[in-house]
Amino acid sequence: MSAKVTFRSDRCKGCELCVTVCPKQIVAIDTAVINRKGYHPAAVTDMEKCIGCASCAKICPDSIITVEKL
């Protein structure tokens, strides 16, 4: 099963909760990017490994993560 994860990076505050719950360890803070709020946003490092569990979306306090199963 494949999935697509999208982040509303401009609203991410880099709290790293999504990073801690990913069972595949493919969510990370992107230190190369600074969003308009001044934070490093989270991103998926390897979309091919995503299993679409949506743990990241469920734990996000700002509801900025969308998971679509393809």
PyMOL Python script that loads the backbone (N, CA, C, O; Angstrom):
from pymol import cmd

cmd.read_pdbstr("""\
ATOM      1  N   MET A   1       0.846  -1.177   0.000  1.00  0.00           N
ATOM      2  CA  MET A   1       0.000   0.000   0.000  1.00  0.00           C
ATOM      3  C   MET A   1       0.895   1.245   0.000  1.00  0.00           C
ATOM      4  O   MET A   1       1.901   1.300   0.708  1.00  0.00           O
ATOM      5  N   SER A   2       0.524   2.206  -0.779  1.00  0.00           N
ATOM      6  CA  SER A   2       1.289   3.442  -0.777  1.00  0.00           C
ATOM      7  C   SER A   2       0.409   4.578  -0.271  1.00  0.00           C
ATOM      8  O   SER A   2      -0.818   4.491  -0.270  1.00  0.00           O
ATOM      9  N   ALA A   3       1.059   5.618   0.147  1.00  0.00           N
ATOM     10  CA  ALA A   3       0.334   6.762   0.696  1.00  0.00           C
ATOM     11  C   ALA A   3       1.049   8.048   0.334  1.00  0.00           C
ATOM     12  O   ALA A   3       2.227   8.052  -0.023  1.00  0.00           O
ATOM     13  N   LYS A   4       0.308   9.137   0.436  1.00  0.00           N
ATOM     14  CA  LYS A   4       0.874  10.456   0.182  1.00  0.00           C
ATOM     15  C   LYS A   4       0.632  11.311   1.416  1.00  0.00           C
ATOM     16  O   LYS A   4      -0.500  11.441   1.881  1.00  0.00           O
ATOM     17  N   VAL A   5       1.696  11.888   1.939  1.00  0.00           N
ATOM     18  CA  VAL A   5       1.603  12.731   3.128  1.00  0.00           C
ATOM     19  C   VAL A   5       1.942  14.158   2.726  1.00  0.00           C
ATOM     20  O   VAL A   5       2.969  14.403   2.094  1.00  0.00           O
ATOM     21  N   THR A   6       1.086  15.091   3.088  1.00  0.00           N
ATOM     22  CA  THR A   6       1.383  16.490   2.819  1.00  0.00           C
ATOM     23  C   THR A   6       1.336  17.282   4.121  1.00  0.00           C
ATOM     24  O   THR A   6       0.512  17.032   5.000  1.00  0.00           O
ATOM     25  N   PHE A   7       2.233  18.227   4.211  1.00  0.00           N
ATOM     26  CA  PHE A   7       2.340  19.098   5.379  1.00  0.00           C
ATOM     27  C   PHE A   7       2.044  20.525   4.953  1.00  0.00           C
ATOM     28  O   PHE A   7       2.508  20.968   3.902  1.00  0.00           O
ATOM     29  N   ARG A   8       1.294  21.234   5.740  1.00  0.00           N
ATOM     30  CA  ARG A   8       1.128  22.677   5.510  1.00  0.00           C
ATOM     31  C   ARG A   8       2.311  23.328   6.223  1.00  0.00           C
ATOM     32  O   ARG A   8       2.193  23.857   7.328  1.00  0.00           O
ATOM     33  N   SER A   9       3.443  23.266   5.550  1.00  0.00           N
ATOM     34  CA  SER A   9       4.725  23.653   6.144  1.00  0.00           C
ATOM     35  C   SER A   9       4.748  25.064   6.703  1.00  0.00           C
ATOM     36  O   SER A   9       5.462  25.342   7.667  1.00  0.00           O
ATOM     37  N   ASP A  10       3.968  25.958   6.102  1.00  0.00           N
ATOM     38  CA  ASP A  10       3.948  27.336   6.583  1.00  0.00           C
ATOM     39  C   ASP A  10       3.339  27.457   7.976  1.00  0.00           C
ATOM     40  O   ASP A  10       3.552  28.459   8.659  1.00  0.00           O
ATOM     41  N   ARG A  11       2.586  26.447   8.404  1.00  0.00           N
ATOM     42  CA  ARG A  11       1.945  26.481   9.729  1.00  0.00           C
ATOM     43  C   ARG A  11       2.624  25.576  10.751  1.00  0.00           C
ATOM     44  O   ARG A  11       2.248  25.578  11.923  1.00  0.00           O
ATOM     45  N   CYS A  12       3.621  24.800  10.320  1.00  0.00           N
ATOM     46  CA  CYS A  12       4.314  23.863  11.218  1.00  0.00           C
ATOM     47  C   CYS A  12       5.195  24.629  12.205  1.00  0.00           C
ATOM     48  O   CYS A  12       5.910  25.557  11.828  1.00  0.00           O
ATOM     49  N   LYS A  13       5.130  24.222  13.481  1.00  0.00           N
ATOM     50  CA  LYS A  13       5.964  24.879  14.491  1.00  0.00           C
ATOM     51  C   LYS A  13       7.125  23.990  14.945  1.00  0.00           C
ATOM     52  O   LYS A  13       7.793  24.290  15.934  1.00  0.00           O
ATOM     53  N   GLY A  14       7.358  22.902  14.219  1.00  0.00           N
ATOM     54  CA  GLY A  14       8.522  22.063  14.485  1.00  0.00           C
ATOM     55  C   GLY A  14       8.527  21.396  15.846  1.00  0.00           C
ATOM     56  O   GLY A  14       9.591  21.219  16.439  1.00  0.00           O
ATOM     57  N   CYS A  15       7.369  21.025  16.351  1.00  0.00           N
ATOM     58  CA  CYS A  15       7.294  20.439  17.701  1.00  0.00           C
ATOM     59  C   CYS A  15       7.857  19.017  17.763  1.00  0.00           C
ATOM     60  O   CYS A  15       8.173  18.514  18.841  1.00  0.00           O
ATOM     61  N   GLU A  16       7.979  18.380  16.609  1.00  0.00           N
ATOM     62  CA  GLU A  16       8.550  17.032  16.468  1.00  0.00           C
ATOM     63  C   GLU A  16       7.680  15.895  16.983  1.00  0.00           C
ATOM     64  O   GLU A  16       8.148  14.759  17.054  1.00  0.00           O
ATOM     65  N   LEU A  17       6.436  16.163  17.342  1.00  0.00           N
ATOM     66  CA  LEU A  17       5.571  15.069  17.797  1.00  0.00           C
ATOM     67  C   LEU A  17       5.383  14.042  16.685  1.00  0.00           C
ATOM     68  O   LEU A  17       5.388  12.838  16.943  1.00  0.00           O
ATOM     69  N   CYS A  18       5.217  14.509  15.456  1.00  0.00           N
ATOM     70  CA  CYS A  18       5.032  13.598  14.323  1.00  0.00           C
ATOM     71  C   CYS A  18       6.270  12.734  14.094  1.00  0.00           C
ATOM     72  O   CYS A  18       6.167  11.578  13.682  1.00  0.00           O
ATOM     73  N   VAL A  19       7.427  13.302  14.363  1.00  0.00           N
ATOM     74  CA  VAL A  19       8.684  12.571  14.192  1.00  0.00           C
ATOM     75  C   VAL A  19       8.731  11.386  15.161  1.00  0.00           C
ATOM     76  O   VAL A  19       9.176  10.298  14.797  1.00  0.00           O
ATOM     77  N   THR A  20       8.272  11.605  16.385  1.00  0.00           N
ATOM     78  CA  THR A  20       8.373  10.571  17.420  1.00  0.00           C
ATOM     79  C   THR A  20       7.414   9.403  17.217  1.00  0.00           C
ATOM     80  O   THR A  20       7.690   8.300  17.689  1.00  0.00           O
ATOM     81  N   VAL A  21       6.280   9.619  16.519  1.00  0.00           N
ATOM     82  CA  VAL A  21       5.291   8.549  16.389  1.00  0.00           C
ATOM     83  C   VAL A  21       5.353   7.763  15.087  1.00  0.00           C
ATOM     84  O   VAL A  21       4.648   6.764  14.946  1.00  0.00           O
ATOM     85  N   CYS A  22       6.168   8.179  14.142  1.00  0.00           N
ATOM     86  CA  CYS A  22       6.222   7.482  12.852  1.00  0.00           C
ATOM     87  C   CYS A  22       6.871   6.103  13.011  1.00  0.00           C
ATOM     88  O   CYS A  22       8.040   6.008  13.384  1.00  0.00           O
ATOM     89  N   PRO A  23       6.108   5.021  12.726  1.00  0.00           N
ATOM     90  CA  PRO A  23       6.668   3.678  12.901  1.00  0.00           C
ATOM     91  C   PRO A  23       7.768   3.351  11.888  1.00  0.00           C
ATOM     92  O   PRO A  23       8.591   2.469  12.131  1.00  0.00           O
ATOM     93  N   LYS A  24       7.786   4.039  10.786  1.00  0.00           N
ATOM     94  CA  LYS A  24       8.813   3.815   9.755  1.00  0.00           C
ATOM     95  C   LYS A  24       9.983   4.789   9.864  1.00  0.00           C
ATOM     96  O   LYS A  24      10.946   4.696   9.104  1.00  0.00           O
ATOM     97  N   GLN A  25       9.898   5.711  10.798  1.00  0.00           N
ATOM     98  CA  GLN A  25      10.939   6.715  11.042  1.00  0.00           C
ATOM     99  C   GLN A  25      11.311   7.485   9.774  1.00  0.00           C
ATOM    100  O   GLN A  25      12.487   7.680   9.468  1.00  0.00           O
ATOM    101  N   ILE A  26      10.268   7.920   9.038  1.00  0.00           N
ATOM    102  CA  ILE A  26      10.515   8.659   7.800  1.00  0.00           C
ATOM    103  C   ILE A  26      10.050  10.112   7.882  1.00  0.00           C
ATOM    104  O   ILE A  26      10.061  10.822   6.877  1.00  0.00           O
ATOM    105  N   VAL A  27       9.642  10.558   9.073  1.00  0.00           N
ATOM    106  CA  VAL A  27       9.281  11.957   9.265  1.00  0.00           C
ATOM    107  C   VAL A  27      10.421  12.614  10.030  1.00  0.00           C
ATOM    108  O   VAL A  27      10.873  12.108  11.057  1.00  0.00           O
ATOM    109  N   ALA A  28      10.876  13.749   9.513  1.00  0.00           N
ATOM    110  CA  ALA A  28      11.995  14.443  10.141  1.00  0.00           C
ATOM    111  C   ALA A  28      11.802  15.949  10.036  1.00  0.00           C
ATOM    112  O   ALA A  28      11.019  16.439   9.222  1.00  0.00           O
ATOM    113  N   ILE A  29      12.527  16.665  10.870  1.00  0.00           N
ATOM    114  CA  ILE A  29      12.511  18.120  10.794  1.00  0.00           C
ATOM    115  C   ILE A  29      13.479  18.532   9.691  1.00  0.00           C
ATOM    116  O   ILE A  29      14.635  18.109   9.676  1.00  0.00           O
ATOM    117  N   ASP A  30      12.998  19.358   8.772  1.00  0.00           N
ATOM    118  CA  ASP A  30      13.807  19.802   7.637  1.00  0.00           C
ATOM    119  C   ASP A  30      14.601  21.043   8.042  1.00  0.00           C
ATOM    120  O   ASP A  30      14.089  22.162   7.988  1.00  0.00           O
ATOM    121  N   THR A  31      15.839  20.839   8.443  1.00  0.00           N
ATOM    122  CA  THR A  31      16.667  21.948   8.924  1.00  0.00           C
ATOM    123  C   THR A  31      17.136  22.861   7.793  1.00  0.00           C
ATOM    124  O   THR A  31      17.707  23.920   8.054  1.00  0.00           O
ATOM    125  N   ALA A  32      16.902  22.466   6.544  1.00  0.00           N
ATOM    126  CA  ALA A  32      17.286  23.294   5.397  1.00  0.00           C
ATOM    127  C   ALA A  32      16.225  24.350   5.077  1.00  0.00           C
ATOM    128  O   ALA A  32      16.459  25.247   4.267  1.00  0.00           O
ATOM    129  N   VAL A  33      15.056  24.236   5.719  1.00  0.00           N
ATOM    130  CA  VAL A  33      13.938  25.144   5.430  1.00  0.00           C
ATOM    131  C   VAL A  33      13.524  25.873   6.706  1.00  0.00           C
ATOM    132  O   VAL A  33      13.490  25.289   7.789  1.00  0.00           O
ATOM    133  N   ILE A  34      13.212  27.152   6.555  1.00  0.00           N
ATOM    134  CA  ILE A  34      12.629  27.926   7.654  1.00  0.00           C
ATOM    135  C   ILE A  34      11.330  28.512   7.122  1.00  0.00           C
ATOM    136  O   ILE A  34      11.327  29.226   6.119  1.00  0.00           O
ATOM    137  N   ASN A  35      10.215  28.206   7.804  1.00  0.00           N
ATOM    138  CA  ASN A  35       8.925  28.700   7.325  1.00  0.00           C
ATOM    139  C   ASN A  35       8.690  30.148   7.751  1.00  0.00           C
ATOM    140  O   ASN A  35       9.531  30.753   8.414  1.00  0.00           O
ATOM    141  N   ARG A  36       7.551  30.688   7.366  1.00  0.00           N
ATOM    142  CA  ARG A  36       7.296  32.101   7.637  1.00  0.00           C
ATOM    143  C   ARG A  36       7.139  32.424   9.117  1.00  0.00           C
ATOM    144  O   ARG A  36       7.217  33.585   9.519  1.00  0.00           O
ATOM    145  N   LYS A  37       6.916  31.384   9.931  1.00  0.00           N
ATOM    146  CA  LYS A  37       6.833  31.603  11.373  1.00  0.00           C
ATOM    147  C   LYS A  37       8.206  31.512  12.040  1.00  0.00           C
ATOM    148  O   LYS A  37       8.343  31.766  13.237  1.00  0.00           O
ATOM    149  N   GLY A  38       9.219  31.145  11.252  1.00  0.00           N
ATOM    150  CA  GLY A  38      10.579  31.060  11.778  1.00  0.00           C
ATOM    151  C   GLY A  38      10.970  29.691  12.297  1.00  0.00           C
ATOM    152  O   GLY A  38      11.976  29.560  12.994  1.00  0.00           O
ATOM    153  N   TYR A  39      10.184  28.659  11.965  1.00  0.00           N
ATOM    154  CA  TYR A  39      10.463  27.299  12.433  1.00  0.00           C
ATOM    155  C   TYR A  39      10.955  26.420  11.296  1.00  0.00           C
ATOM    156  O   TYR A  39      10.694  26.685  10.122  1.00  0.00           O
ATOM    157  N   HIS A  40      11.672  25.370  11.668  1.00  0.00           N
ATOM    158  CA  HIS A  40      12.022  24.321  10.714  1.00  0.00           C
ATOM    159  C   HIS A  40      10.835  23.366  10.670  1.00  0.00           C
ATOM    160  O   HIS A  40      10.510  22.758  11.689  1.00  0.00           O
ATOM    161  N   PRO A  41      10.179  23.216   9.526  1.00  0.00           N
ATOM    162  CA  PRO A  41       8.997  22.348   9.447  1.00  0.00           C
ATOM    163  C   PRO A  41       9.361  20.869   9.310  1.00  0.00           C
ATOM    164  O   PRO A  41      10.480  20.519   8.936  1.00  0.00           O
ATOM    165  N   ALA A  42       8.403  20.028   9.616  1.00  0.00           N
ATOM    166  CA  ALA A  42       8.570  18.588   9.445  1.00  0.00           C
ATOM    167  C   ALA A  42       8.303  18.224   7.992  1.00  0.00           C
ATOM    168  O   ALA A  42       7.604  18.938   7.272  1.00  0.00           O
ATOM    169  N   ALA A  43       8.874  17.099   7.578  1.00  0.00           N
ATOM    170  CA  ALA A  43       8.676  16.612   6.215  1.00  0.00           C
ATOM    171  C   ALA A  43       8.915  15.109   6.189  1.00  0.00           C
ATOM    172  O   ALA A  43       9.546  14.555   7.090  1.00  0.00           O
ATOM    173  N   VAL A  44       8.409  14.456   5.155  1.00  0.00           N
ATOM    174  CA  VAL A  44       8.649  13.022   4.974  1.00  0.00           C
ATOM    175  C   VAL A  44       9.932  12.861   4.165  1.00  0.00           C
ATOM    176  O   VAL A  44      10.104  13.498   3.126  1.00  0.00           O
ATOM    177  N   THR A  45      10.825  12.009   4.644  1.00  0.00           N
ATOM    178  CA  THR A  45      12.109  11.826   3.972  1.00  0.00           C
ATOM    179  C   THR A  45      12.068  10.774   2.877  1.00  0.00           C
ATOM    180  O   THR A  45      12.856  10.833   1.932  1.00  0.00           O
ATOM    181  N   ASP A  46      11.155   9.806   2.992  1.00  0.00           N
ATOM    182  CA  ASP A  46      11.064   8.746   1.981  1.00  0.00           C
ATOM    183  C   ASP A  46       9.610   8.320   1.826  1.00  0.00           C
ATOM    184  O   ASP A  46       9.146   7.414   2.520  1.00  0.00           O
ATOM    185  N   MET A  47       8.901   8.965   0.926  1.00  0.00           N
ATOM    186  CA  MET A  47       7.467   8.724   0.745  1.00  0.00           C
ATOM    187  C   MET A  47       7.171   7.273   0.362  1.00  0.00           C
ATOM    188  O   MET A  47       6.099   6.761   0.686  1.00  0.00           O
ATOM    189  N   GLU A  48       8.087   6.614  -0.312  1.00  0.00           N
ATOM    190  CA  GLU A  48       7.893   5.219  -0.734  1.00  0.00           C
ATOM    191  C   GLU A  48       7.711   4.276   0.460  1.00  0.00           C
ATOM    192  O   GLU A  48       7.050   3.244   0.341  1.00  0.00           O
ATOM    193  N   LYS A  49       8.285   4.624   1.592  1.00  0.00           N
ATOM    194  CA  LYS A  49       8.210   3.771   2.785  1.00  0.00           C
ATOM    195  C   LYS A  49       6.978   4.035   3.635  1.00  0.00           C
ATOM    196  O   LYS A  49       6.711   3.293   4.581  1.00  0.00           O
ATOM    197  N   CYS A  50       6.224   5.078   3.315  1.00  0.00           N
ATOM    198  CA  CYS A  50       5.044   5.436   4.111  1.00  0.00           C
ATOM    199  C   CYS A  50       3.968   4.360   3.978  1.00  0.00           C
ATOM    200  O   CYS A  50       3.642   3.926   2.873  1.00  0.00           O
ATOM    201  N   ILE A  51       3.423   3.936   5.118  1.00  0.00           N
ATOM    202  CA  ILE A  51       2.382   2.899   5.123  1.00  0.00           C
ATOM    203  C   ILE A  51       0.985   3.486   5.314  1.00  0.00           C
ATOM    204  O   ILE A  51       0.004   2.745   5.374  1.00  0.00           O
ATOM    205  N   GLY A  52       0.891   4.810   5.409  1.00  0.00           N
ATOM    206  CA  GLY A  52      -0.410   5.459   5.510  1.00  0.00           C
ATOM    207  C   GLY A  52      -1.116   5.258   6.829  1.00  0.00           C
ATOM    208  O   GLY A  52      -2.346   5.283   6.871  1.00  0.00           O
ATOM    209  N   CYS A  53      -0.388   5.062   7.899  1.00  0.00           N
ATOM    210  CA  CYS A  53      -1.010   4.808   9.205  1.00  0.00           C
ATOM    211  C   CYS A  53      -1.647   6.063   9.798  1.00  0.00           C
ATOM    212  O   CYS A  53      -2.537   5.973  10.644  1.00  0.00           O
ATOM    213  N   ALA A  54      -1.189   7.231   9.350  1.00  0.00           N
ATOM    214  CA  ALA A  54      -1.704   8.528   9.793  1.00  0.00           C
ATOM    215  C   ALA A  54      -1.412   8.853  11.258  1.00  0.00           C
ATOM    216  O   ALA A  54      -2.060   9.725  11.836  1.00  0.00           O
ATOM    217  N   SER A  55      -0.457   8.171  11.855  1.00  0.00           N
ATOM    218  CA  SER A  55      -0.079   8.492  13.235  1.00  0.00           C
ATOM    219  C   SER A  55       0.407   9.931  13.340  1.00  0.00           C
ATOM    220  O   SER A  55       0.123  10.620  14.321  1.00  0.00           O
ATOM    221  N   CYS A  56       1.138  10.382  12.328  1.00  0.00           N
ATOM    222  CA  CYS A  56       1.648  11.750  12.328  1.00  0.00           C
ATOM    223  C   CYS A  56       0.503  12.761  12.312  1.00  0.00           C
ATOM    224  O   CYS A  56       0.522  13.748  13.047  1.00  0.00           O
ATOM    225  N   ALA A  57      -0.487  12.502  11.470  1.00  0.00           N
ATOM    226  CA  ALA A  57      -1.626  13.419  11.360  1.00  0.00           C
ATOM    227  C   ALA A  57      -2.454  13.441  12.643  1.00  0.00           C
ATOM    228  O   ALA A  57      -2.950  14.491  13.053  1.00  0.00           O
ATOM    229  N   LYS A  58      -2.596  12.288  13.266  1.00  0.00           N
ATOM    230  CA  LYS A  58      -3.406  12.201  14.491  1.00  0.00           C
ATOM    231  C   LYS A  58      -2.781  12.959  15.649  1.00  0.00           C
ATOM    232  O   LYS A  58      -3.493  13.559  16.454  1.00  0.00           O
ATOM    233  N   ILE A  59      -1.457  12.938  15.742  1.00  0.00           N
ATOM    234  CA  ILE A  59      -0.801  13.563  16.895  1.00  0.00           C
ATOM    235  C   ILE A  59      -0.520  15.051  16.690  1.00  0.00           C
ATOM    236  O   ILE A  59      -0.233  15.757  17.657  1.00  0.00           O
ATOM    237  N   CYS A  60      -0.597  15.539  15.459  1.00  0.00           N
ATOM    238  CA  CYS A  60      -0.272  16.944  15.176  1.00  0.00           C
ATOM    239  C   CYS A  60      -1.248  17.889  15.887  1.00  0.00           C
ATOM    240  O   CYS A  60      -2.451  17.847  15.627  1.00  0.00           O
ATOM    241  N   PRO A  61      -0.731  18.741  16.786  1.00  0.00           N
ATOM    242  CA  PRO A  61      -1.618  19.637  17.529  1.00  0.00           C
ATOM    243  C   PRO A  61      -2.237  20.740  16.668  1.00  0.00           C
ATOM    244  O   PRO A  61      -3.227  21.352  17.066  1.00  0.00           O
ATOM    245  N   ASP A  62      -1.666  20.992  15.509  1.00  0.00           N
ATOM    246  CA  ASP A  62      -2.163  22.062  14.647  1.00  0.00           C
ATOM    247  C   ASP A  62      -2.886  21.541  13.408  1.00  0.00           C
ATOM    248  O   ASP A  62      -3.293  22.328  12.553  1.00  0.00           O
ATOM    249  N   SER A  63      -3.049  20.233  13.305  1.00  0.00           N
ATOM    250  CA  SER A  63      -3.753  19.598  12.188  1.00  0.00           C
ATOM    251  C   SER A  63      -3.249  20.054  10.820  1.00  0.00           C
ATOM    252  O   SER A  63      -4.040  20.409   9.946  1.00  0.00           O
ATOM    253  N   ILE A  64      -1.929  20.043  10.643  1.00  0.00           N
ATOM    254  CA  ILE A  64      -1.357  20.501   9.383  1.00  0.00           C
ATOM    255  C   ILE A  64      -0.953  19.340   8.459  1.00  0.00           C
ATOM    256  O   ILE A  64      -0.455  19.574   7.357  1.00  0.00           O
ATOM    257  N   ILE A  65      -1.164  18.102   8.900  1.00  0.00           N
ATOM    258  CA  ILE A  65      -0.730  16.943   8.136  1.00  0.00           C
ATOM    259  C   ILE A  65      -1.930  16.220   7.536  1.00  0.00           C
ATOM    260  O   ILE A  65      -2.916  15.950   8.221  1.00  0.00           O
ATOM    261  N   THR A  66      -1.828  15.914   6.253  1.00  0.00           N
ATOM    262  CA  THR A  66      -2.869  15.164   5.550  1.00  0.00           C
ATOM    263  C   THR A  66      -2.253  13.888   5.015  1.00  0.00           C
ATOM    264  O   THR A  66      -1.196  13.923   4.384  1.00  0.00           O
ATOM    265  N   VAL A  67      -2.910  12.747   5.263  1.00  0.00           N
ATOM    266  CA  VAL A  67      -2.446  11.469   4.773  1.00  0.00           C
ATOM    267  C   VAL A  67      -3.506  10.902   3.838  1.00  0.00           C
ATOM    268  O   VAL A  67      -4.672  10.764   4.208  1.00  0.00           O
ATOM    269  N   GLU A  68      -3.084  10.578   2.628  1.00  0.00           N
ATOM    270  CA  GLU A  68      -3.999   9.978   1.637  1.00  0.00           C
ATOM    271  C   GLU A  68      -3.464   8.610   1.263  1.00  0.00           C
ATOM    272  O   GLU A  68      -2.294   8.469   0.905  1.00  0.00           O
ATOM    273  N   LYS A  69      -4.313   7.609   1.347  1.00  0.00           N
ATOM    274  CA  LYS A  69      -3.922   6.275   0.896  1.00  0.00           C
ATOM    275  C   LYS A  69      -4.183   6.187  -0.599  1.00  0.00           C
ATOM    276  O   LYS A  69      -5.269   6.529  -1.069  1.00  0.00           O
ATOM    277  N   LEU A  70      -3.190   5.730  -1.339  1.00  0.00           N
ATOM    278  CA  LEU A  70      -3.301   5.655  -2.796  1.00  0.00           C
ATOM    279  C   LEU A  70      -3.614   4.265  -3.277  1.00  0.00           C
ATOM    280  O   LEU A  70      -3.738   4.042  -4.482  1.00  0.00           O
TER     281      LEU A  70
END
""", "prot")
cmd.dss("prot")
cmd.show_as("cartoon", "prot")
cmd.util.cbc("prot")
cmd.orient("prot")
